[in-house]
C-alpha cells in the first residue's frame, strides 16, 4: 500500500511539474514577442519624433491589402550619405518587420538634395535595411486626424498650410501583430500568410487594436497558434 500511495503521489507531482514547465515556457515565449514588439514600437517612435514635417518634401504612404509600407524623412543617422537626414522606410518582407535608413544629403531645398521616386522606394535598397523585430509579421498604419476622426488612408502626413482639421494628420497609428519565436518555427510560409490575413486592413472610424483582437478570437486559427500571437497598437503624434 505504501508503494502504491508513493507512486500516486509521484505521478501527481510529475503532472504538476509538467504543467508548470509548460506554463512557464509559454509565458517566456510571450515575453519574447512582447519585448521584440515594444522595441519595434520604440524605434518607430524615435523616427517619427524626428520626422521632417515640410509640405515641399516627398512622402510615400503605401496602403496595401495586407502589410503597409511608409517612407518619410527623419533627422536620424542613416547607413550612408552625410547623415544629416535619412530616408526612413518600414515594411514587412518574408514575414519580418524591417527598417531602412538611407543617409541623405540635406541641402534644405527640394528637390535638389531630397528626392525619391514617388512610384517606388528603390532608393532605400536592401543594403540599407536591418531587422526591427523578427517576431512581427503584420504591420498596419492608420491615422488620427486633427478633428479626432480615425481614417484608413491619407495622401500625405504633412498637410498644406491652412488645411482643414479633417485633412491634417495629428498622429500615425501603428498596429503590429507578433508571434513567439518557437511557435513561428512550426509555421510554413503559407501558414504565416494565412495567419497574417486574419488581421484585416484598417477601416475608417474603427479602432485597429479592437478590430484585430476580435478577428483573432473569432478566427479558425488553432488555439495553440492563437495563444502565441500578440497584437499591439500605438499612436505616434507628429511634430507640429
Order of alpha helices (4+ residues) and beta strands (2+ residues): alpha-beta-beta-beta-beta-beta-beta-beta-beta-alpha-alpha-alpha-alpha-beta
